[in-house]
């Protein structure tokens, strides 16, 4: 899957945060919902116009963002 087909950034939508294309649902919202204990089916019930591919694209985007960040300190 190529998340670039599912995720976009537009300064005129949600202040430029990465979103699921065609929605105002941010990658951040999806990652936070999962961190809070929601599972994918819960998210799909809450946002029935989304599909699993879009949720996986958000996770792939977030993982790539973290993988490419600069390490400032070591633990």
PDB file of N, H, CA, C and O in Angstrom:
ATOM      1  N   UNK A   1       0.850  -1.181   0.000  1.00  0.00           N
ATOM      2  CA  UNK A   1       0.000   0.000   0.000  1.00  0.00           C
ATOM      3  C   UNK A   1       0.895   1.243   0.000  1.00  0.00           C
ATOM      4  O   UNK A   1       1.971   1.252   0.596  1.00  0.00           O
ATOM      5  N   UNK A   2       0.442   2.249  -0.655  1.00  0.00           N
ATOM      6  H   UNK A   2      -0.433   2.242  -1.140  1.00  0.00           H
ATOM      7  CA  UNK A   2       1.145   3.519  -0.684  1.00  0.00           C
ATOM      8  C   UNK A   2       0.265   4.550   0.022  1.00  0.00           C
ATOM      9  O   UNK A   2      -0.769   4.961  -0.505  1.00  0.00           O
ATOM     10  N   UNK A   3       0.681   4.960   1.208  1.00  0.00           N
ATOM     11  H   UNK A   3       1.521   4.626   1.637  1.00  0.00           H
ATOM     12  CA  UNK A   3      -0.154   5.890   1.974  1.00  0.00           C
ATOM     13  C   UNK A   3      -0.347   7.222   1.271  1.00  0.00           C
ATOM     14  O   UNK A   3      -1.285   7.954   1.585  1.00  0.00           O
ATOM     15  N   UNK A   4       0.515   7.545   0.338  1.00  0.00           N
ATOM     16  H   UNK A   4       1.277   6.951   0.083  1.00  0.00           H
ATOM     17  CA  UNK A   4       0.388   8.827  -0.369  1.00  0.00           C
ATOM     18  C   UNK A   4      -0.899   8.913  -1.179  1.00  0.00           C
ATOM     19  O   UNK A   4      -1.343  10.005  -1.533  1.00  0.00           O
ATOM     20  N   UNK A   5      -1.490   7.772  -1.468  1.00  0.00           N
ATOM     21  H   UNK A   5      -1.129   6.885  -1.181  1.00  0.00           H
ATOM     22  CA  UNK A   5      -2.774   7.759  -2.165  1.00  0.00           C
ATOM     23  C   UNK A   5      -3.936   8.044  -1.214  1.00  0.00           C
ATOM     24  O   UNK A   5      -5.032   8.393  -1.653  1.00  0.00           O
ATOM     25  N   UNK A   6      -3.694   7.892   0.087  1.00  0.00           N
ATOM     26  H   UNK A   6      -2.804   7.608   0.444  1.00  0.00           H
ATOM     27  CA  UNK A   6      -4.757   8.018   1.083  1.00  0.00           C
ATOM     28  C   UNK A   6      -4.616   9.227   2.003  1.00  0.00           C
ATOM     29  O   UNK A   6      -5.601   9.688   2.578  1.00  0.00           O
ATOM     30  N   UNK A   7      -3.402   9.737   2.144  1.00  0.00           N
ATOM     31  H   UNK A   7      -2.601   9.362   1.677  1.00  0.00           H
ATOM     32  CA  UNK A   7      -3.117  10.815   3.103  1.00  0.00           C
ATOM     33  C   UNK A   7      -2.730  12.071   2.335  1.00  0.00           C
ATOM     34  O   UNK A   7      -2.017  12.003   1.334  1.00  0.00           O
ATOM     35  N   UNK A   8      -3.206  13.216   2.811  1.00  0.00           N
ATOM     36  H   UNK A   8      -3.786  13.271   3.624  1.00  0.00           H
ATOM     37  CA  UNK A   8      -2.810  14.482   2.195  1.00  0.00           C
ATOM     38  C   UNK A   8      -2.606  15.546   3.265  1.00  0.00           C
ATOM     39  O   UNK A   8      -3.115  15.441   4.381  1.00  0.00           O
ATOM     40  N   UNK A   9      -1.855  16.563   2.895  1.00  0.00           N
ATOM     41  H   UNK A   9      -1.442  16.648   1.989  1.00  0.00           H
ATOM     42  CA  UNK A   9      -1.675  17.754   3.731  1.00  0.00           C
ATOM     43  C   UNK A   9      -2.064  18.949   2.886  1.00  0.00           C
ATOM     44  O   UNK A   9      -1.581  19.132   1.769  1.00  0.00           O
ATOM     45  N   UNK A  10      -2.945  19.753   3.444  1.00  0.00           N
ATOM     46  H   UNK A  10      -3.337  19.604   4.352  1.00  0.00           H
ATOM     47  CA  UNK A  10      -3.424  20.944   2.743  1.00  0.00           C
ATOM     48  C   UNK A  10      -3.539  22.046   3.787  1.00  0.00           C
ATOM     49  O   UNK A  10      -4.287  21.899   4.754  1.00  0.00           O
ATOM     50  N   UNK A  11      -2.816  23.140   3.611  1.00  0.00           N
ATOM     51  H   UNK A  11      -2.208  23.259   2.825  1.00  0.00           H
ATOM     52  CA  UNK A  11      -2.852  24.203   4.622  1.00  0.00           C
ATOM     53  C   UNK A  11      -4.251  24.776   4.850  1.00  0.00           C
ATOM     54  O   UNK A  11      -4.485  25.448   5.854  1.00  0.00           O
ATOM     55  N   UNK A  12      -5.163  24.523   3.947  1.00  0.00           N
ATOM     56  H   UNK A  12      -4.973  23.977   3.131  1.00  0.00           H
ATOM     57  CA  UNK A  12      -6.520  25.049   4.100  1.00  0.00           C
ATOM     58  C   UNK A  12      -7.459  24.073   4.813  1.00  0.00           C
ATOM     59  O   UNK A  12      -8.611  24.406   5.089  1.00  0.00           O
ATOM     60  N   UNK A  13      -6.963  22.869   5.109  1.00  0.00           N
ATOM     61  H   UNK A  13      -6.027  22.599   4.885  1.00  0.00           H
ATOM     62  CA  UNK A  13      -7.774  21.868   5.808  1.00  0.00           C
ATOM     63  C   UNK A  13      -7.053  21.460   7.083  1.00  0.00           C
ATOM     64  O   UNK A  13      -5.908  21.010   7.040  1.00  0.00           O
ATOM     65  N   UNK A  14      -7.725  21.618   8.215  1.00  0.00           N
ATOM     66  H   UNK A  14      -8.655  21.983   8.250  1.00  0.00           H
ATOM     67  CA  UNK A  14      -7.194  21.234   9.523  1.00  0.00           C
ATOM     68  C   UNK A  14      -5.795  21.814   9.769  1.00  0.00           C
ATOM     69  O   UNK A  14      -4.928  21.156  10.343  1.00  0.00           O
ATOM     70  N   UNK A  15      -5.602  23.036   9.332  1.00  0.00           N
ATOM     71  H   UNK A  15      -6.307  23.571   8.866  1.00  0.00           H
ATOM     72  CA  UNK A  15      -4.353  23.778   9.531  1.00  0.00           C
ATOM     73  C   UNK A  15      -3.130  23.047   8.981  1.00  0.00           C
ATOM     74  O   UNK A  15      -2.019  23.211   9.486  1.00  0.00           O
ATOM     75  N   UNK A  16      -3.344  22.236   7.938  1.00  0.00           N
ATOM     76  H   UNK A  16      -4.247  22.103   7.528  1.00  0.00           H
ATOM     77  CA  UNK A  16      -2.230  21.567   7.282  1.00  0.00           C
ATOM     78  C   UNK A  16      -1.816  20.244   7.897  1.00  0.00           C
ATOM     79  O   UNK A  16      -0.849  19.630   7.447  1.00  0.00           O
ATOM     80  N   UNK A  17      -2.537  19.791   8.924  1.00  0.00           N
ATOM     81  H   UNK A  17      -3.323  20.290   9.290  1.00  0.00           H
ATOM     82  CA  UNK A  17      -2.206  18.488   9.504  1.00  0.00           C
ATOM     83  C   UNK A  17      -2.505  17.403   8.474  1.00  0.00           C
ATOM     84  O   UNK A  17      -3.397  17.575   7.644  1.00  0.00           O
ATOM     85  N   UNK A  18      -1.776  16.289   8.514  1.00  0.00           N
ATOM     86  H   UNK A  18      -1.052  16.149   9.188  1.00  0.00           H
ATOM     87  CA  UNK A  18      -2.068  15.208   7.584  1.00  0.00           C
ATOM     88  C   UNK A  18      -3.446  14.611   7.888  1.00  0.00           C
ATOM     89  O   UNK A  18      -3.778  14.319   9.037  1.00  0.00           O
ATOM     90  N   UNK A  19      -4.231  14.440   6.833  1.00  0.00           N
ATOM     91  H   UNK A  19      -3.962  14.677   5.899  1.00  0.00           H
ATOM     92  CA  UNK A  19      -5.595  13.926   6.959  1.00  0.00           C
ATOM     93  C   UNK A  19      -5.830  12.786   5.977  1.00  0.00           C
ATOM     94  O   UNK A  19      -5.067  12.589   5.031  1.00  0.00           O
ATOM     95  N   UNK A  20      -6.900  12.042   6.221  1.00  0.00           N
ATOM     96  H   UNK A  20      -7.520  12.202   6.989  1.00  0.00           H
ATOM     97  CA  UNK A  20      -7.367  11.064   5.256  1.00  0.00           C
ATOM     98  C   UNK A  20      -7.991  11.857   4.110  1.00  0.00           C
ATOM     99  O   UNK A  20      -8.867  12.690   4.341  1.00  0.00           O
ATOM    100  N   UNK A  21      -7.553  11.611   2.894  1.00  0.00           N
ATOM    101  H   UNK A  21      -6.841  10.934   2.707  1.00  0.00           H
ATOM    102  CA  UNK A  21      -8.069  12.354   1.738  1.00  0.00           C
ATOM    103  C   UNK A  21      -9.589  12.318   1.696  1.00  0.00           C
ATOM    104  O   UNK A  21     -10.213  11.284   1.935  1.00  0.00           O
ATOM    105  N   UNK A  22     -10.168  13.471   1.385  1.00  0.00           N
ATOM    106  H   UNK A  22      -9.662  14.311   1.190  1.00  0.00           H
ATOM    107  CA  UNK A  22     -11.607  13.576   1.254  1.00  0.00           C
ATOM    108  C   UNK A  22     -12.352  13.688   2.568  1.00  0.00           C
ATOM    109  O   UNK A  22     -13.582  13.685   2.593  1.00  0.00           O
ATOM    110  N   UNK A  23     -11.593  13.787   3.683  1.00  0.00           N
ATOM    111  H   UNK A  23     -10.594  13.789   3.662  1.00  0.00           H
ATOM    112  CA  UNK A  23     -12.217  13.913   5.000  1.00  0.00           C
ATOM    113  C   UNK A  23     -11.522  15.037   5.765  1.00  0.00           C
ATOM    114  O   UNK A  23     -10.596  15.675   5.264  1.00  0.00           O
ATOM    115  N   UNK A  24     -11.984  15.257   6.966  1.00  0.00           N
ATOM    116  H   UNK A  24     -12.736  14.739   7.373  1.00  0.00           H
ATOM    117  CA  UNK A  24     -11.303  16.152   7.896  1.00  0.00           C
ATOM    118  C   UNK A  24     -10.784  15.343   9.075  1.00  0.00           C
ATOM    119  O   UNK A  24     -10.586  15.875  10.167  1.00  0.00           O
ATOM    120  N   UNK A  25     -10.569  14.066   8.848  1.00  0.00           N
ATOM    121  H   UNK A  25     -10.730  13.633   7.961  1.00  0.00           H
ATOM    122  CA  UNK A  25     -10.076  13.163   9.890  1.00  0.00           C
ATOM    123  C   UNK A  25      -8.554  13.121   9.808  1.00  0.00           C
ATOM    124  O   UNK A  25      -7.982  12.739   8.787  1.00  0.00           O
ATOM    125  N   UNK A  26      -7.913  13.520  10.901  1.00  0.00           N
ATOM    126  H   UNK A  26      -8.377  13.830  11.731  1.00  0.00           H
ATOM    127  CA  UNK A  26      -6.453  13.601  10.908  1.00  0.00           C
ATOM    128  C   UNK A  26      -5.818  12.256  11.240  1.00  0.00           C
ATOM    129  O   UNK A  26      -6.419  11.397  11.884  1.00  0.00           O
ATOM    130  N   UNK A  27      -4.587  12.109  10.780  1.00  0.00           N
ATOM    131  H   UNK A  27      -4.098  12.807  10.257  1.00  0.00           H
ATOM    132  CA  UNK A  27      -3.783  10.952  11.155  1.00  0.00           C
ATOM    133  C   UNK A  27      -3.650  10.928  12.672  1.00  0.00           C
ATOM    134  O   UNK A  27      -3.721   9.866  13.291  1.00  0.00           O
ATOM    135  N   UNK A  28      -3.459  12.090  13.263  1.00  0.00           N
ATOM    136  H   UNK A  28      -3.402  12.953  12.761  1.00  0.00           H
ATOM    137  CA  UNK A  28      -3.333  12.192  14.711  1.00  0.00           C
ATOM    138  C   UNK A  28      -4.546  11.585  15.419  1.00  0.00           C
ATOM    139  O   UNK A  28      -4.382  10.845  16.389  1.00  0.00           O
ATOM    140  N   UNK A  29      -5.749  11.886  14.954  1.00  0.00           N
ATOM    141  H   UNK A  29      -5.882  12.487  14.166  1.00  0.00           H
ATOM    142  CA  UNK A  29      -6.954  11.359  15.581  1.00  0.00           C
ATOM    143  C   UNK A  29      -6.961   9.835  15.561  1.00  0.00           C
ATOM    144  O   UNK A  29      -7.292   9.199  16.561  1.00  0.00           O
ATOM    145  N   UNK A  30      -6.599   9.259  14.436  1.00  0.00           N
ATOM    146  H   UNK A  30      -6.330   9.777  13.624  1.00  0.00           H
ATOM    147  CA  UNK A  30      -6.597   7.799  14.328  1.00  0.00           C
ATOM    148  C   UNK A  30      -5.572   7.188  15.272  1.00  0.00           C
ATOM    149  O   UNK A  30      -5.873   6.220  15.970  1.00  0.00           O
ATOM    150  N   UNK A  31      -4.369   7.740  15.298  1.00  0.00           N
ATOM    151  H   UNK A  31      -4.124   8.526  14.731  1.00  0.00           H
ATOM    152  CA  UNK A  31      -3.329   7.203  16.175  1.00  0.00           C
ATOM    153  C   UNK A  31      -3.735   7.363  17.643  1.00  0.00           C
ATOM    154  O   UNK A  31      -3.524   6.452  18.444  1.00  0.00           O
ATOM    155  N   UNK A  32      -4.312   8.503  18.000  1.00  0.00           N
ATOM    156  H   UNK A  32      -4.484   9.243  17.350  1.00  0.00           H
ATOM    157  CA  UNK A  32      -4.753   8.710  19.388  1.00  0.00           C
ATOM    158  C   UNK A  32      -5.865   7.747  19.784  1.00  0.00           C
ATOM    159  O   UNK A  32      -5.854   7.211  20.892  1.00  0.00           O
ATOM    160  N   UNK A  33      -6.815   7.524  18.896  1.00  0.00           N
ATOM    161  H   UNK A  33      -6.823   7.959  17.996  1.00  0.00           H
ATOM    162  CA  UNK A  33      -7.900   6.580  19.194  1.00  0.00           C
ATOM    163  C   UNK A  33      -7.328   5.190  19.458  1.00  0.00           C
ATOM    164  O   UNK A  33      -7.746   4.522  20.404  1.00  0.00           O
ATOM    165  N   UNK A  34      -6.391   4.754  18.646  1.00  0.00           N
ATOM    166  H   UNK A  34      -6.052   5.298  17.878  1.00  0.00           H
ATOM    167  CA  UNK A  34      -5.768   3.447  18.846  1.00  0.00           C
ATOM    168  C   UNK A  34      -4.995   3.407  20.162  1.00  0.00           C
ATOM    169  O   UNK A  34      -5.029   2.403  20.873  1.00  0.00           O
ATOM    170  N   UNK A  35      -4.300   4.495  20.485  1.00  0.00           N
ATOM    171  H   UNK A  35      -4.272   5.310  19.907  1.00  0.00           H
ATOM    172  CA  UNK A  35      -3.546   4.576  21.742  1.00  0.00           C
ATOM    173  C   UNK A  35      -4.470   4.542  22.957  1.00  0.00           C
ATOM    174  O   UNK A  35      -4.081   4.070  24.025  1.00  0.00           O
ATOM    175  N   UNK A  36      -5.684   5.040  22.794  1.00  0.00           N
ATOM    176  H   UNK A  36      -6.000   5.424  21.926  1.00  0.00           H
ATOM    177  CA  UNK A  36      -6.660   5.049  23.887  1.00  0.00           C
ATOM    178  C   UNK A  36      -7.345   3.692  24.067  1.00  0.00           C
ATOM    179  O   UNK A  36      -8.128   3.510  24.999  1.00  0.00           O
ATOM    180  N   UNK A  37      -7.050   2.743  23.177  1.00  0.00           N
ATOM    181  H   UNK A  37      -6.413   2.891  22.420  1.00  0.00           H
ATOM    182  CA  UNK A  37      -7.609   1.414  23.325  1.00  0.00           C
ATOM    183  C   UNK A  37      -8.689   1.052  22.324  1.00  0.00           C
ATOM    184  O   UNK A  37      -9.196  -0.070  22.331  1.00  0.00           O
ATOM    185  N   UNK A  38      -9.043   1.994  21.466  1.00  0.00           N
ATOM    186  H   UNK A  38      -8.632   2.905  21.461  1.00  0.00           H
ATOM    187  CA  UNK A  38      -9.993   1.664  20.400  1.00  0.00           C
ATOM    188  C   UNK A  38      -9.328   0.657  19.476  1.00  0.00           C
ATOM    189  O   UNK A  38      -8.116   0.712  19.268  1.00  0.00           O
ATOM    190  N   UNK A  39     -10.099  -0.251  18.926  1.00  0.00           N
ATOM    191  H   UNK A  39     -11.084  -0.295  19.094  1.00  0.00           H
ATOM    192  CA  UNK A  39      -9.543  -1.098  17.875  1.00  0.00           C
ATOM    193  C   UNK A  39     -10.063  -0.599  16.524  1.00  0.00           C
ATOM    194  O   UNK A  39     -10.890   0.310  16.459  1.00  0.00           O
ATOM    195  N   UNK A  40      -9.574  -1.199  15.475  1.00  0.00           N
ATOM    196  H   UNK A  40      -8.902  -1.938  15.528  1.00  0.00           H
ATOM    197  CA  UNK A  40      -9.922  -0.721  14.137  1.00  0.00           C
ATOM    198  C   UNK A  40     -11.430  -0.774  13.917  1.00  0.00           C
ATOM    199  O   UNK A  40     -12.006   0.143  13.331  1.00  0.00           O
ATOM    200  N   UNK A  41     -12.061  -1.832  14.380  1.00  0.00           N
ATOM    201  H   UNK A  41     -11.592  -2.577  14.856  1.00  0.00           H
ATOM    202  CA  UNK A  41     -13.520  -1.935  14.206  1.00  0.00           C
ATOM    203  C   UNK A  41     -14.252  -0.814  14.937  1.00  0.00           C
ATOM    204  O   UNK A  41     -15.261  -0.310  14.444  1.00  0.00           O
ATOM    205  N   UNK A  42     -13.754  -0.419  16.110  1.00  0.00           N
ATOM    206  H   UNK A  42     -12.935  -0.828  16.511  1.00  0.00           H
ATOM    207  CA  UNK A  42     -14.362   0.704  16.840  1.00  0.00           C
ATOM    208  C   UNK A  42     -14.285   1.985  16.015  1.00  0.00           C
ATOM    209  O   UNK A  42     -15.255   2.737  15.920  1.00  0.00           O
ATOM    210  N   UNK A  43     -13.125   2.220  15.424  1.00  0.00           N
ATOM    211  H   UNK A  43     -12.337   1.609  15.501  1.00  0.00           H
ATOM    212  CA  UNK A  43     -12.941   3.428  14.615  1.00  0.00           C
ATOM    213  C   UNK A  43     -13.862   3.386  13.398  1.00  0.00           C
ATOM    214  O   UNK A  43     -14.467   4.395  13.034  1.00  0.00           O
ATOM    215  N   UNK A  44     -13.963   2.218  12.774  1.00  0.00           N
ATOM    216  H   UNK A  44     -13.472   1.399  13.069  1.00  0.00           H
ATOM    217  CA  UNK A  44     -14.824   2.095  11.600  1.00  0.00           C
ATOM    218  C   UNK A  44     -16.294   2.307  11.956  1.00  0.00           C
ATOM    219  O   UNK A  44     -17.059   2.829  11.145  1.00  0.00           O
ATOM    220  N   UNK A  45     -16.689   1.906  13.158  1.00  0.00           N
ATOM    221  H   UNK A  45     -16.067   1.481  13.816  1.00  0.00           H
ATOM    222  CA  UNK A  45     -18.065   2.155  13.600  1.00  0.00           C
ATOM    223  C   UNK A  45     -18.296   3.645  13.850  1.00  0.00           C
ATOM    224  O   UNK A  45     -19.358   4.180  13.531  1.00  0.00           O
ATOM    225  N   UNK A  46     -17.300   4.301  14.420  1.00  0.00           N
ATOM    226  H   UNK A  46     -16.438   3.866  14.680  1.00  0.00           H
ATOM    227  CA  UNK A  46     -17.423   5.732  14.711  1.00  0.00           C
ATOM    228  C   UNK A  46     -17.357   6.582  13.443  1.00  0.00           C
ATOM    229  O   UNK A  46     -17.980   7.641  13.366  1.00  0.00           O
ATOM    230  N   UNK A  47     -16.609   6.118  12.461  1.00  0.00           N
ATOM    231  H   UNK A  47     -16.104   5.257  12.524  1.00  0.00           H
ATOM    232  CA  UNK A  47     -16.416   6.851  11.204  1.00  0.00           C
ATOM    233  C   UNK A  47     -16.703   5.886  10.044  1.00  0.00           C
ATOM    234  O   UNK A  47     -15.778   5.418   9.379  1.00  0.00           O
ATOM    235  N   UNK A  48     -17.987   5.593   9.808  1.00  0.00           N
ATOM    236  H   UNK A  48     -18.738   5.973  10.348  1.00  0.00           H
ATOM    237  CA  UNK A  48     -18.339   4.546   8.838  1.00  0.00           C
ATOM    238  C   UNK A  48     -17.925   4.835   7.389  1.00  0.00           C
ATOM    239  O   UNK A  48     -17.929   3.928   6.557  1.00  0.00           O
ATOM    240  N   UNK A  49     -17.572   6.070   7.084  1.00  0.00           N
ATOM    241  H   UNK A  49     -17.568   6.807   7.760  1.00  0.00           H
ATOM    242  CA  UNK A  49     -17.130   6.377   5.726  1.00  0.00           C
ATOM    243  C   UNK A  49     -15.641   6.062   5.522  1.00  0.00           C
ATOM    244  O   UNK A  49     -15.121   6.208   4.416  1.00  0.00           O
ATOM    245  N   UNK A  50     -14.962   5.630   6.587  1.00  0.00           N
ATOM    246  H   UNK A  50     -15.385   5.511   7.486  1.00  0.00           H
ATOM    247  CA  UNK A  50     -13.562   5.204   6.460  1.00  0.00           C
ATOM    248  C   UNK A  50     -13.498   3.714   6.170  1.00  0.00           C
ATOM    249  O   UNK A  50     -14.440   2.966   6.433  1.00  0.00           O
ATOM    250  N   UNK A  51     -12.365   3.307   5.621  1.00  0.00           N
ATOM    251  H   UNK A  51     -11.600   3.915   5.408  1.00  0.00           H
ATOM    252  CA  UNK A  51     -12.099   1.889   5.405  1.00  0.00           C
ATOM    253  C   UNK A  51     -10.809   1.492   6.098  1.00  0.00           C
ATOM    254  O   UNK A  51     -10.022   2.349   6.500  1.00  0.00           O
ATOM    255  N   UNK A  52     -10.594   0.197   6.237  1.00  0.00           N
ATOM    256  H   UNK A  52     -11.233  -0.500   5.910  1.00  0.00           H
ATOM    257  CA  UNK A  52      -9.372  -0.297   6.880  1.00  0.00           C
ATOM    258  C   UNK A  52      -8.125   0.210   6.171  1.00  0.00           C
ATOM    259  O   UNK A  52      -7.132   0.541   6.818  1.00  0.00           O
ATOM    260  N   UNK A  53      -8.172   0.272   4.848  1.00  0.00           N
ATOM    261  H   UNK A  53      -8.979   0.003   4.322  1.00  0.00           H
ATOM    262  CA  UNK A  53      -7.005   0.752   4.099  1.00  0.00           C
ATOM    263  C   UNK A  53      -6.593   2.141   4.546  1.00  0.00           C
ATOM    264  O   UNK A  53      -5.402   2.433   4.645  1.00  0.00           O
ATOM    265  N   UNK A  54      -7.560   2.997   4.816  1.00  0.00           N
ATOM    266  H   UNK A  54      -8.528   2.760   4.736  1.00  0.00           H
ATOM    267  CA  UNK A  54      -7.255   4.361   5.236  1.00  0.00           C
ATOM    268  C   UNK A  54      -6.638   4.392   6.634  1.00  0.00           C
ATOM    269  O   UNK A  54      -5.745   5.196   6.902  1.00  0.00           O
ATOM    270  N   UNK A  55      -7.107   3.531   7.510  1.00  0.00           N
ATOM    271  H   UNK A  55      -7.832   2.878   7.292  1.00  0.00           H
ATOM    272  CA  UNK A  55      -6.524   3.461   8.852  1.00  0.00           C
ATOM    273  C   UNK A  55      -5.101   2.940   8.773  1.00  0.00           C
ATOM    274  O   UNK A  55      -4.205   3.473   9.427  1.00  0.00           O
ATOM    275  N   UNK A  56      -4.889   1.905   7.981  1.00  0.00           N
ATOM    276  H   UNK A  56      -5.617   1.472   7.450  1.00  0.00           H
ATOM    277  CA  UNK A  56      -3.530   1.383   7.811  1.00  0.00           C
ATOM    278  C   UNK A  56      -2.620   2.423   7.157  1.00  0.00           C
ATOM    279  O   UNK A  56      -1.438   2.504   7.492  1.00  0.00           O
ATOM    280  N   UNK A  57      -3.146   3.204   6.245  1.00  0.00           N
ATOM    281  H   UNK A  57      -4.106   3.138   5.972  1.00  0.00           H
ATOM    282  CA  UNK A  57      -2.358   4.264   5.610  1.00  0.00           C
ATOM    283  C   UNK A  57      -1.938   5.304   6.645  1.00  0.00           C
ATOM    284  O   UNK A  57      -0.808   5.791   6.615  1.00  0.00           O
ATOM    285  N   UNK A  58      -2.843   5.643   7.558  1.00  0.00           N
ATOM    286  H   UNK A  58      -3.761   5.247   7.582  1.00  0.00           H
ATOM    287  CA  UNK A  58      -2.509   6.605   8.614  1.00  0.00           C
ATOM    288  C   UNK A  58      -1.390   6.065   9.496  1.00  0.00           C
ATOM    289  O   UNK A  58      -0.479   6.803   9.871  1.00  0.00           O
ATOM    290  N   UNK A  59      -1.458   4.796   9.822  1.00  0.00           N
ATOM    291  H   UNK A  59      -2.199   4.197   9.518  1.00  0.00           H
ATOM    292  CA  UNK A  59      -0.411   4.189  10.645  1.00  0.00           C
ATOM    293  C   UNK A  59       0.917   4.125   9.901  1.00  0.00           C
ATOM    294  O   UNK A  59       1.974   4.378  10.480  1.00  0.00           O
ATOM    295  N   UNK A  60       0.858   3.790   8.630  1.00  0.00           N
ATOM    296  H   UNK A  60       0.000   3.585   8.160  1.00  0.00           H
ATOM    297  CA  UNK A  60       2.084   3.750   7.828  1.00  0.00           C
ATOM    298  C   UNK A  60       2.708   5.146   7.736  1.00  0.00           C
ATOM    299  O   UNK A  60       3.926   5.295   7.840  1.00  0.00           O
ATOM    300  N   UNK A  61       1.871   6.158   7.542  1.00  0.00           N
ATOM    301  H   UNK A  61       0.882   6.037   7.457  1.00  0.00           H
ATOM    302  CA  UNK A  61       2.355   7.537   7.490  1.00  0.00           C
ATOM    303  C   UNK A  61       3.042   7.896   8.809  1.00  0.00           C
ATOM    304  O   UNK A  61       4.151   8.431   8.808  1.00  0.00           O
ATOM    305  N   UNK A  62       2.383   7.603   9.933  1.00  0.00           N
ATOM    306  H   UNK A  62       1.483   7.169   9.934  1.00  0.00           H
ATOM    307  CA  UNK A  62       2.947   7.924  11.243  1.00  0.00           C
ATOM    308  C   UNK A  62       4.265   7.181  11.473  1.00  0.00           C
ATOM    309  O   UNK A  62       5.212   7.756  12.010  1.00  0.00           O
ATOM    310  N   UNK A  63       4.330   5.922  11.076  1.00  0.00           N
ATOM    311  H   UNK A  63       3.560   5.456  10.640  1.00  0.00           H
ATOM    312  CA  UNK A  63       5.553   5.144  11.240  1.00  0.00           C
ATOM    313  C   UNK A  63       6.690   5.726  10.403  1.00  0.00           C
ATOM    314  O   UNK A  63       7.824   5.813  10.873  1.00  0.00           O
ATOM    315  N   UNK A  64       6.395   6.119   9.178  1.00  0.00           N
ATOM    316  H   UNK A  64       5.473   6.048   8.796  1.00  0.00           H
ATOM    317  CA  UNK A  64       7.425   6.717   8.329  1.00  0.00           C
ATOM    318  C   UNK A  64       7.909   8.046   8.900  1.00  0.00           C
ATOM    319  O   UNK A  64       9.098   8.360   8.841  1.00  0.00           O
ATOM    320  N   UNK A  65       6.997   8.807   9.440  1.00  0.00           N
ATOM    321  H   UNK A  65       6.031   8.552   9.488  1.00  0.00           H
ATOM    322  CA  UNK A  65       7.372  10.087  10.040  1.00  0.00           C
ATOM    323  C   UNK A  65       8.342   9.866  11.199  1.00  0.00           C
ATOM    324  O   UNK A  65       9.343  10.573  11.319  1.00  0.00           O
ATOM    325  N   UNK A  66       8.047   8.893  12.044  1.00  0.00           N
ATOM    326  H   UNK A  66       7.234   8.318  11.947  1.00  0.00           H
ATOM    327  CA  UNK A  66       8.918   8.584  13.180  1.00  0.00           C
ATOM    328  C   UNK A  66      10.239   8.002  12.699  1.00  0.00           C
ATOM    329  O   UNK A  66      11.296   8.348  13.228  1.00  0.00           O
ATOM    330  N   UNK A  67      10.192   7.134  11.716  1.00  0.00           N
ATOM    331  H   UNK A  67       9.333   6.853  11.287  1.00  0.00           H
ATOM    332  CA  UNK A  67      11.414   6.497  11.216  1.00  0.00           C
ATOM    333  C   UNK A  67      12.387   7.502  10.631  1.00  0.00           C
ATOM    334  O   UNK A  67      13.598   7.284  10.650  1.00  0.00           O
ATOM    335  N   UNK A  68      11.863   8.601  10.112  1.00  0.00           N
ATOM    336  H   UNK A  68      10.879   8.778  10.096  1.00  0.00           H
ATOM    337  CA  UNK A  68      12.719   9.588   9.458  1.00  0.00           C
ATOM    338  C   UNK A  68      13.047  10.798  10.313  1.00  0.00           C
ATOM    339  O   UNK A  68      13.667  11.746   9.830  1.00  0.00           O
ATOM    340  N   UNK A  69      12.638  10.779  11.589  1.00  0.00           N
ATOM    341  H   UNK A  69      12.135  10.008  11.981  1.00  0.00           H
ATOM    342  CA  UNK A  69      12.929  11.934  12.430  1.00  0.00           C
ATOM    343  C   UNK A  69      14.380  11.876  12.910  1.00  0.00           C
ATOM    344  O   UNK A  69      14.994  10.811  12.959  1.00  0.00           O
ATOM    345  N   UNK A  70      14.898  13.022  13.253  1.00  0.00           N
ATOM    346  H   UNK A  70      14.399  13.888  13.212  1.00  0.00           H
ATOM    347  CA  UNK A  70      16.246  13.121  13.784  1.00  0.00           C
ATOM    348  C   UNK A  70      16.231  12.722  15.259  1.00  0.00           C
ATOM    349  O   UNK A  70      15.332  13.107  16.007  1.00  0.00           O
ATOM    350  N   UNK A  71      17.221  11.959  15.661  1.00  0.00           N
ATOM    351  H   UNK A  71      17.951  11.646  15.054  1.00  0.00           H
ATOM    352  CA  UNK A  71      17.362  11.556  17.060  1.00  0.00           C
ATOM    353  C   UNK A  71      18.179  12.646  17.758  1.00  0.00           C
ATOM    354  O   UNK A  71      19.307  12.936  17.360  1.00  0.00           O
ATOM    355  N   UNK A  72      17.601  13.244  18.797  1.00  0.00           N
ATOM    356  H   UNK A  72      16.684  13.009  19.120  1.00  0.00           H
ATOM    357  CA  UNK A  72      18.275  14.336  19.493  1.00  0.00           C
ATOM    358  C   UNK A  72      19.008  13.876  20.736  1.00  0.00           C
ATOM    359  O   UNK A  72      20.019  14.464  21.122  1.00  0.00           O
ATOM    360  N   UNK A  73      18.506  12.836  21.358  1.00  0.00           N
ATOM    361  H   UNK A  73      17.685  12.358  21.045  1.00  0.00           H
ATOM    362  CA  UNK A  73      19.159  12.353  22.573  1.00  0.00           C
ATOM    363  C   UNK A  73      18.962  10.844  22.680  1.00  0.00           C
ATOM    364  O   UNK A  73      18.084  10.273  22.034  1.00  0.00           O
ATOM    365  N   UNK A  74      19.772  10.224  23.485  1.00  0.00           N
ATOM    366  H   UNK A  74      20.485  10.688  24.010  1.00  0.00           H
ATOM    367  CA  UNK A  74      19.613   8.792  23.708  1.00  0.00           C
ATOM    368  C   UNK A  74      19.094   8.575  25.109  1.00  0.00           C
ATOM    369  O   UNK A  74      19.338   9.369  26.018  1.00  0.00           O
ATOM    370  N   UNK A  75      18.380   7.494  25.263  1.00  0.00           N
ATOM    371  H   UNK A  75      18.182   6.849  24.525  1.00  0.00           H
ATOM    372  CA  UNK A  75      17.810   7.172  26.591  1.00  0.00           C
ATOM    373  C   UNK A  75      18.790   6.366  27.406  1.00  0.00           C
ATOM    374  O   UNK A  75      18.494   6.002  28.544  1.00  0.00           O
TER     375      UNK A  75
END
